[in-house]
Amino acid sequence: MASRVVEVVLPNKTVALVQATELDDDGGPAEKVGWKDTFDFEQVSGTLEGIAQAIRSGLDKVSPSKTTVELAIQLAVRNGKLTGMLVEGQAQASLKVTLEWAATTAKTKPGG
């Protein structure tokens, strides 16, 4: 797989250097690598947001007192955009993200 360090513009307009893998349309390694100068982190943020929403939706149904989920995400370039790709294990991960939810309990005032 073709991989290189690229500049990524974060939502706060900071530029970060990240290592990313080029993917073709079917998700496999790309044969032709066409890199641009900088990439936007928005697609990766959207991937994380979508995963968190899906996990939270499932948790709401079972109502655990606390849940911790750890994700390994490799950054990849697909169709000219930076995206997050879930991977097994941490050896290949560009990002290790831990999501944690704790149940909230309604507190009532004494005498009320």
C-alpha positions in Angstrom: 0.0 0.0 0.0 1.2 3.5 -0.8 1.6 5.5 2.3 3.1 8.9 3.0 3.0 11.8 5.4 0.5 14.5 4.4 -0.6 17.9 5.8 -4.1 17.8 7.3 -6.1 21.0 8.1 -7.9 20.4 11.5 -11.2 22.0 12.3 -9.4 24.8 14.3 -7.4 25.5 11.1 -4.2 24.0 12.6 -2.2 22.0 10.2 -1.0 18.5 11.4 1.2 16.0 9.7 -0.2 12.5 9.5 0.7 9.3 7.8 -2.1 8.2 5.4 -2.6 5.2 3.0 -4.0 5.6 -0.5 -7.1 3.5 -1.3 -8.8 3.0 -4.6 -12.6 2.9 -5.1 -13.0 -0.7 -3.9 -11.1 -0.1 -0.7 -7.9 -1.8 -1.8 -4.5 -0.3 -2.3 -4.5 2.2 -5.1 -2.4 1.6 -8.1 -2.1 5.3 -9.0 -1.5 7.6 -6.2 -2.7 11.2 -6.7 -1.9 13.2 -3.6 -2.8 16.8 -3.1 -0.9 19.3 -0.9 -3.3 19.4 2.1 -6.3 17.4 3.3 -9.3 18.3 5.4 -9.9 16.4 8.7 -13.7 16.8 8.4 -14.3 13.4 6.9 -12.3 11.7 9.7 -14.3 13.7 12.3 -17.5 12.6 10.6 -16.4 9.0 10.7 -15.7 9.2 14.4 -19.0 11.1 15.0 -21.0 8.4 13.1 -19.3 5.6 15.0 -20.0 7.2 18.3 -23.6 7.9 17.5 -24.1 4.2 16.4 -22.5 2.9 19.6 -24.5 5.3 21.8 -27.7 4.3 20.1 -27.0 0.6 21.0 -26.0 1.6 24.6 -29.3 3.5 25.1 -31.2 0.3 24.6 -29.3 -1.7 27.2 -28.5 1.1 29.7 -25.2 0.0 31.1 -23.9 2.0 34.1 -20.6 2.7 32.3 -19.2 1.7 28.9 -15.7 2.2 27.4 -15.1 1.6 23.7 -11.6 1.7 22.1 -11.2 2.1 18.4 -8.2 1.7 16.2 -8.4 4.0 13.1 -5.9 4.2 10.2 -6.0 7.4 8.2 -6.5 6.8 4.5 -6.9 8.8 1.3 -9.8 7.7 -0.9 -11.1 9.6 -3.9 -8.9 12.6 -2.9 -10.3 12.9 0.6 -8.8 11.9 4.0 -10.9 9.4 5.8 -10.8 7.1 8.8 -10.6 3.3 8.3 -11.3 1.0 11.2 -8.5 -1.6 11.6 -7.9 -4.6 13.8 -5.3 -4.1 16.5 -3.3 -1.1 17.3 -0.2 -1.8 15.2 -1.7 -0.2 12.1 -3.7 2.5 13.8 -3.0 6.1 13.1 -5.4 7.1 15.9 -6.4 5.3 19.0 -9.8 6.7 20.2 -11.4 5.8 23.5 -15.1 6.7 23.9 -16.6 6.5 27.4 -20.1 6.9 28.6 -21.4 6.9 32.2 -25.0 6.6 33.0 -26.6 9.7 34.4 -29.0 9.4 37.3 -31.7 12.0 38.1 -31.1 13.5 41.5 -34.0 14.8 43.5 -33.9 17.4 46.2 -34.6 16.3 49.7 -38.2 16.8 50.7 -39.2 17.3 47.1 
